[in-house]
Amino acid sequence: MKSNKTEKMSIVVALIIFLFPAVLFVMTSCTLREKGDNEVLMIDVDRGKDSYKRLLIRLIQDDIAIKENGTKHHFSDEVSVYYKEMLSDSKFFVVDINGDKKLDIGIMFPTNVLLTYYYDEDTDTLSPALDSHIYTEILGNGQVMMASSSASSSATFYEVIDISGEPITIITFFKDYMGDVIIPDETKKPYFEYSIAVEMRLPDGPDKLNTTSNRTDVTKEQWEMMKKPFDDLRKNAPKSFDYEELMAIKSSPDNMIISKYQNVNYIDSETYLKIKAAYNKLNFNVSFNTGNVEEYNLYKKQFCRLLKNEAMFTEKETGEEFYLNEYGYFSIDVDLGRYDPNNYTYYLFDINGDESPELCISDNSSFTYVISYDTESDLFTLWQKYETPYIFLMGTKKIGYSGNAKDAFFMLDEEGEYDCFLWFKTEGYRDFETQKDSCIFMVSLPQYVDQYNQDELTEHMRKQAFYDENQDLYYFRVTEKQYNSLTRSYFKAVRSAKKAIKKVEFTYEKLSGNDVFE
């Protein structure tokens, strides 16, 4: 019985492989149809495109939140400065990605990284449409298909997805290099083997793919014949538009500069004085403590082992161990062929207050990783990681944030977690009465260990505040003069930190040498 069943399955697999253009059409049509059996619903992708272009502008300007896994963040938290600088050379999409008859948005960076988002009008938020992909193409406007190619595996993958983004069908074309062969005239010729694999589930079937075929060998001619319909789809894929066309929408007459804070009233003098008193309690003093300088050569020697990938470190959250070149942005640099300890900047000082130095490694654009070393256990631990260009070091147990018209000050505990923080914002808007551009100044109260000081945040103050649910934080609108007074100590500390950190900064060459501080 089993052999008969296997034989029947093989026949089905063969039929799927050689008839899958028709199967694909049926699967795509099923996804796009309503419960009625006769009509495939189409959408006019030109209708409302300008409003989705404005969503793209809001996205890259951090004016709309991205909701993912129950939390909210912004575009600048998701991509590095390196990628933001590539936006002017990127391609942009407004297209129905998943066949739900609603337009979605996408960005294709010059590095072939594609980011796609759905828009939720009810919450005015975006959410990732597809996982971040490299070498991915959207093949249909209002259709549910995407293509991804991987040069490293010599395979091309075509997927049909349902409205939730889950695969219905995956068709993979493999082209494997098997070496060179000698042809009659005694010259070498590369030899390839060709195969196709199909994974498929019915629209009303289980959530996960039901694998109906293994990889099946085919001739080159069969491979090219079966691949051609999909290559044709790629040629007719939705057209992208460039950054210049995207930003041209800003000149549209109906595109007013609007701030969510412009209708917030200024705080009264009583509230201002309470906020001022709370700021005066904070210690903005900058100190890059060095701890016991006599031990620095020992720590430098150990950290160099880490940089040479002779020792591993442990990630606190997961307990996993990594060599440096296997982790985070270092692994990306390895893939791009640019991993070199000489390319990074190093800061050696006591950041956690334990009287021993930690090593901070930064590429000065995308990340800063902080690694501690325990001399007794001979173990390295990732104390904290900051995978954003906007975080900067401000000394022992202090970091700052500056980017996208927002600034923040963080005081840390011994584990690198937030002990206290506060945020400031400045935001431009168009004054409806004067029709002139104006600026709004917003500040938060210091927040300690995930809760406010109840004595400071009174009910009277709450009524004057703006609650930002994305940050779970209360903001207060102040005048420019009040803003400058409240933030003066912080910005003075930032200037001091930028000078003081130079004393604990090392190149890889200096870190490998015997000198400690100049």
C-alpha positions in Angstrom: 0.0 0.0 0.0 2.8 2.4 0.9 4.5 1.9 -2.5 1.3 2.5 -4.4 0.7 5.7 -2.3 4.2 6.9 -3.0 3.8 6.2 -6.7 0.6 8.2 -6.8 2.3 11.0 -5.0 5.1 11.0 -7.5 2.6 11.3 -10.3 0.9 14.2 -8.5 4.3 15.9 -8.0 5.1 15.6 -11.7 1.8 17.0 -12.7 2.3 20.0 -10.3 5.7 20.7 -11.7 4.7 20.6 -15.3 1.4 22.3 -14.9 2.2 24.8 -12.2 1.7 27.9 -14.4 -2.0 26.9 -14.5 -1.9 26.0 -10.8 -0.4 29.3 -10.0 -3.1 31.2 -11.9 -5.8 29.2 -10.1 -4.1 29.9 -6.7 -3.7 33.6 -7.4 -7.3 33.9 -8.6 -8.6 32.0 -5.5 -6.9 34.5 -3.3 -8.3 37.5 -5.1 -11.8 36.3 -5.5 -14.7 37.0 -3.1 -16.9 34.1 -1.9 -18.8 34.5 -5.2 -17.1 32.3 -7.8 -17.3 34.4 -10.9 -15.4 37.7 -10.6 -11.8 38.5 -9.7 -11.8 41.8 -7.9 -9.4 44.3 -9.2 -8.3 47.6 -7.7 -7.4 50.9 -9.3 -3.9 51.4 -8.1 -3.7 55.0 -9.3 -6.6 56.0 -7.0 -5.3 57.4 -3.8 -1.6 56.9 -4.7 -0.7 60.5 -3.6 -2.0 59.8 -0.1 0.2 56.7 0.1 3.2 58.7 -1.1 2.6 61.0 1.8 2.6 58.0 4.0 6.1 57.1 2.6 7.2 60.7 3.4 5.8 60.4 6.9 7.6 57.1 7.3 11.1 58.3 6.4 10.6 61.5 8.5 9.5 59.5 11.6 6.1 61.1 11.6 4.2 57.8 11.8 4.8 54.8 14.1 5.5 51.3 13.0 3.6 48.7 15.1 5.3 45.3 15.4 4.9 42.6 18.0 2.8 44.8 20.3 5.3 47.6 20.4 5.8 50.8 18.4 8.9 52.3 17.0 9.9 54.6 14.1 11.8 54.3 10.9 15.0 55.7 12.3 14.9 53.0 15.0 14.7 50.4 12.3 17.4 51.5 9.8 20.8 53.0 10.3 22.1 56.3 9.1 23.9 54.3 6.4 20.5 53.3 5.0 18.9 56.7 5.5 21.7 58.3 3.5 20.7 55.9 0.6 17.1 57.1 0.5 17.8 59.6 -2.3 19.1 56.7 -4.4 16.3 54.3 -3.4 13.2 53.1 -5.3 9.7 53.4 -3.8 6.5 51.4 -4.3 2.8 51.9 -3.8 1.2 48.6 -4.6 -1.3 46.0 -3.3 1.2 43.5 -1.9 -1.0 40.8 -0.4 -4.2 41.0 -2.6 -6.5 42.5 0.1 -7.5 45.3 -2.4 -5.7 47.9 -0.3 -2.6 49.7 -1.3 0.7 49.2 0.6 4.0 50.9 0.5 7.6 49.7 0.0 11.2 51.0 -0.2 13.9 49.2 -2.2 17.4 50.4 -1.1 20.4 50.3 -3.6 21.7 47.3 -1.6 18.6 45.4 -2.7 17.1 45.4 0.8 13.3 45.7 0.5 11.1 47.0 3.3 7.3 46.9 2.9 4.4 48.1 5.1 0.7 47.9 5.5 -1.3 50.9 6.7 -3.9 50.8 9.4 -6.2 53.8 9.0 -8.0 53.2 12.3 -4.8 53.6 14.3 -2.8 55.7 11.8 0.1 53.2 12.1 2.2 51.1 9.8 3.1 47.4 10.2 5.6 45.3 8.3 4.0 43.6 5.3 6.8 41.1 4.5 9.9 40.2 6.4 12.9 42.3 5.5 14.3 40.7 2.4 17.4 40.9 0.2 17.0 40.5 -3.5 13.2 40.6 -3.4 10.7 41.8 -6.0 7.0 42.4 -5.8 5.7 40.9 -9.0 2.1 41.9 -9.1 0.0 45.1 -8.6 -3.0 43.7 -6.6 -1.6 40.2 -6.9 -0.2 38.1 -4.1 3.2 37.0 -5.4 6.8 37.9 -4.6 10.1 36.9 -6.0 13.4 36.5 -4.2 16.7 35.4 -5.6 19.8 34.3 -3.7 23.1 34.4 -5.7 24.9 32.4 -3.0 22.5 29.4 -3.3 22.0 29.7 -7.0 18.3 29.5 -6.6 15.3 31.6 -7.5 12.2 31.4 -5.3 8.7 32.4 -6.3 6.0 32.7 -3.7 2.3 33.1 -3.8 1.1 34.6 -0.4 -2.3 35.0 1.1 -3.7 38.2 2.6 -2.0 37.5 5.9 1.4 37.2 4.1 1.7 33.5 4.6 2.9 31.4 1.6 0.4 29.4 -0.4 2.9 28.2 -3.0 6.7 28.2 -3.1 8.3 27.3 -6.4 12.1 27.1 -6.4 14.4 26.9 -9.4 17.8 25.5 -8.6 20.9 25.9 -10.8 23.8 24.1 -9.2 27.4 24.4 -10.4 28.9 20.9 -10.4 32.4 21.7 -11.7 34.0 21.8 -15.1 33.9 19.1 -17.7 36.3 18.5 -20.6 34.5 18.8 -24.0 35.9 17.2 -27.2 38.2 20.1 -28.1 39.8 19.6 -24.7 38.6 22.9 -23.3 36.9 23.2 -19.9 33.2 24.0 -19.7 31.2 24.7 -16.6 28.6 22.0 -15.8 25.3 22.8 -14.1 22.5 20.6 -12.8 18.9 21.9 -12.9 16.0 21.1 -10.6 12.7 22.4 -9.4 10.9 22.1 -6.1 7.3 22.9 -5.3 5.7 23.4 -1.9 1.9 24.0 -1.9 -1.2 24.3 0.2 -4.8 24.8 -0.7 -6.4 28.2 0.2 -8.6 26.6 2.7 -6.0 24.2 4.0 -3.7 24.2 7.0 -1.8 27.3 8.1 1.5 25.7 7.3 2.8 24.6 3.9 2.0 21.0 3.0 5.1 19.8 1.2 3.9 18.0 -1.9 7.3 17.5 -3.6 10.9 17.2 -3.0 13.5 18.6 -5.3 13.1 17.1 -8.8 15.8 17.1 -11.4 14.9 18.4 -14.9 16.8 19.2 -18.1 18.1 22.7 -18.8 15.4 23.1 -21.5 12.6 22.1 -19.2 14.0 24.4 -16.5 14.1 27.4 -18.8 10.6 26.6 -20.2 9.1 26.4 -16.7 10.9 29.5 -15.5 9.9 31.7 -18.5 6.4 32.6 -17.3 7.8 33.9 -14.0 10.5 35.9 -15.8 7.7 37.5 -17.9 5.9 38.4 -14.6 9.1 40.1 -13.5 9.3 42.2 -16.7 5.7 43.4 -16.1 6.1 44.0 -12.4 4.7 47.3 -10.9 6.9 50.3 -11.7 8.7 52.0 -8.9 9.4 55.7 -8.6 12.4 57.6 -7.3 13.1 59.9 -4.4 12.6 63.1 -6.5 9.1 62.0 -7.6 8.3 61.0 -4.0 9.3 64.4 -2.5 7.5 66.3 -5.3 4.3 65.5 -3.6 5.3 67.8 -0.7 4.7 70.8 -3.1 1.1 69.9 -3.5 -1.2 72.8 -2.3 -3.2 70.6 0.0 -0.1 69.4 1.8 -0.1 71.5 5.0 2.5 71.1 7.7 0.6 69.8 10.6 1.9 68.9 14.1 0.0 66.7 16.5 1.1 69.1 19.2 -0.1 72.4 17.7 -3.5 72.4 19.5 -1.8 71.6 22.9 -1.9 74.6 25.3 1.2 76.0 26.9 1.6 75.0 30.6 1.0 77.5 33.3 3.7 78.9 35.6 2.9 76.5 38.5 3.5 73.4 36.3 6.6 75.0 34.8 8.1 75.5 38.2 7.4 71.9 39.2 9.1 70.6 36.0 12.0 73.0 36.6 12.4 71.6 40.1 12.4 68.1 38.9 15.2 68.9 36.3 17.3 70.6 39.0 17.4 67.3 40.9 19.2 65.5 38.0 22.9 65.1 37.8 24.1 66.1 34.3 27.8 66.1 35.3 29.9 64.2 32.8 32.7 61.8 34.0 34.3 59.1 32.0 35.7 57.2 35.0 38.7 55.1 34.3 38.8 53.0 37.5 42.1 51.3 38.3 44.4 52.5 35.5 47.1 50.0 36.6 44.9 47.2 35.4 44.3 48.6 32.0 47.0 46.7 30.2 45.5 43.5 31.5 42.1 44.5 30.2 43.4 45.7 26.9 45.2 42.4 26.3 42.0 40.4 27.0 39.8 42.6 24.9 42.2 42.2 22.0 41.7 38.5 22.2 38.0 39.2 21.7 38.7 41.5 18.7 40.9 38.8 17.1 38.0 36.3 17.5 40.2 34.2 19.9 37.5 34.4 22.6 33.7 34.4 22.7 31.3 36.7 24.6 27.9 35.9 26.0 24.7 37.8 25.2 22.9 38.4 28.5 19.3 38.1 27.2 19.7 34.8 25.5 22.8 33.2 27.1 24.2 32.5 23.6 27.9 32.8 22.9 29.3 34.5 19.9 32.6 35.4 18.3 32.7 39.1 17.5 32.6 38.5 13.7 29.4 36.4 14.1 27.4 39.0 15.9 25.1 41.9 14.8 26.6 44.5 12.5 30.0 42.8 12.7 28.5 39.8 10.8 27.1 42.2 8.2 30.5 43.7 7.7 31.9 40.1 7.3 29.3 39.4 4.6 30.2 42.7 2.8 33.9 41.8 3.0 34.7 44.9 5.2 35.2 43.4 8.6 38.4 44.8 10.0 39.1 45.8 13.7 40.9 48.9 12.3 37.6 50.2 10.9 36.0 50.7 14.4 36.5 53.2 17.2 37.1 52.0 20.7 36.4 53.6 24.1 37.9 52.0 27.2 36.4 53.3 30.5 34.3 52.2 33.5 30.8 52.7 32.1 28.9 50.6 34.6 30.6 51.9 37.8 32.3 48.7 38.9 35.8 50.3 39.0 36.9 48.2 36.0 37.0 49.3 32.4 34.5 48.1 29.7 35.2 48.1 26.0 32.8 50.2 23.8 33.0 49.4 20.1 31.4 51.8 17.6 31.4 52.2 13.8 30.3 55.9 14.4 27.2 55.4 12.2 25.1 52.4 13.1 26.0 50.8 16.4 27.8 50.9 19.7 28.4 47.6 21.6 29.6 47.6 25.2 31.4 44.5 26.4 32.6 43.8 30.0 35.3 41.3 31.1 35.4 39.4 34.4 39.0 38.6 35.4 38.0 35.9 37.9 35.8 33.8 35.4 37.7 34.9 32.3 34.4 35.6 30.6 33.2 38.4 28.3 29.6 39.7 28.4 27.7 42.0 26.1 26.7 44.6 28.8 24.6 46.6 26.4 24.1 47.2 22.7 22.9 50.4 20.9 22.0 49.6 17.3 21.1 53.1 16.3 23.2 56.0 15.2 21.4 58.4 17.6 22.7 57.0 20.9 26.0 58.4 22.2 28.1 57.8 25.3 28.0 60.5 28.0 30.3 58.9 30.6 29.8 56.5 33.5 26.2 55.3 33.7 25.0 57.9 31.2 24.0 58.0 27.5 22.3 60.6 25.3 20.1 60.5 22.3 19.9 63.1 19.5 18.1 62.7 16.2 15.0 63.6 14.2 14.3 66.8 16.3 14.3 64.7 19.5 16.8 64.6 22.3 17.0 62.4 25.4 19.1 61.9 28.5 19.4 58.4 30.1 20.9 57.5 33.5 21.7 53.8 33.8 22.0 51.2 36.5 24.8 48.7 36.9 23.3 46.4 34.3 22.9 49.1 31.7 19.1 49.4 32.1 17.4 52.7 32.3 17.3 54.1 35.8 16.0 57.5 34.8 15.3 59.3 31.5 13.7 62.4 30.0 12.9 63.5 26.4 12.8 66.8 24.6 11.2 67.5 21.2 11.1 70.4 18.8 8.6 70.2 15.9 7.8 72.5 13.0 4.3 73.3 11.9 2.3 75.8 9.8 0.4 78.4 11.9 -3.2 78.5 10.4 -3.8 82.1 11.4 -0.5 83.7 10.3 0.2 81.0 7.5 3.8 81.1 8.7 6.0 78.3 9.8 6.4 78.0 13.6 8.1 75.7 16.1 6.7 73.8 19.0 8.8 72.9 22.1 7.9 69.9 24.2 9.5 68.4 27.3 8.8 65.4 29.5 9.2 65.0 33.2 12.1 62.8 34.4 10.8 59.2 34.6 12.3 56.8 37.1 12.4 53.0 36.6 9.2 52.8 34.5 7.0 55.0 36.7 6.6 58.6 37.4 7.2 60.3 40.8 3.6 60.7 41.9 4.4 63.7 43.9 5.7 65.5 40.8 3.0 64.4 38.2 -0.1 65.9 39.8 -3.6 65.7 38.3 -3.3 69.4 37.6 -0.2 68.7 35.4 -1.8 65.7 33.7 -4.6 68.0 32.4 -2.0 70.2 30.7 0.1 67.3 29.3 0.0 65.5 26.0 0.2 61.7 26.4 2.3 60.0 23.7 1.1 56.4 23.7 4.0 55.4 21.4 6.4 56.2 24.2 4.0 55.9 27.1 5.2 59.3 28.2 3.6 62.7 29.1 4.9 65.8 27.2 4.4 69.4 28.2 4.3 72.3 25.8 6.7 75.1 26.8 7.8 78.4 25.3 11.2 78.6 23.6 12.6 80.5 26.5 11.4 77.9 29.0 12.7 75.1 26.8 16.2 76.7 26.6 16.2 77.1 30.4 15.1 73.5 31.1 17.6 71.9 28.6 20.6 74.2 29.1 22.3 71.8 31.6 21.8 68.8 29.3 23.2 70.4 26.2 26.1 71.7 28.2 26.8 68.1 29.3 26.6 66.9 25.7 29.3 69.4 24.7 31.4 68.4 27.6 31.0 64.6 26.8 32.1 65.1 23.3 35.4 66.6 24.5 35.9 64.3 27.5 35.4 61.0 25.5 38.4 61.8 23.4 40.6 61.0 26.5 39.3 57.4 26.5 39.2 56.8 22.8 41.5 54.3 21.1 42.2 53.1 17.6 42.8 49.4 17.2 46.5 50.0 16.9 46.6 51.9 20.2 44.4 49.4 21.9 46.9 46.7 20.9 49.9 48.7 22.2 51.1 49.3 25.7 50.1 52.9 26.1 47.0 53.5 28.2 46.1 57.2 28.0 47.9 60.1 26.3 
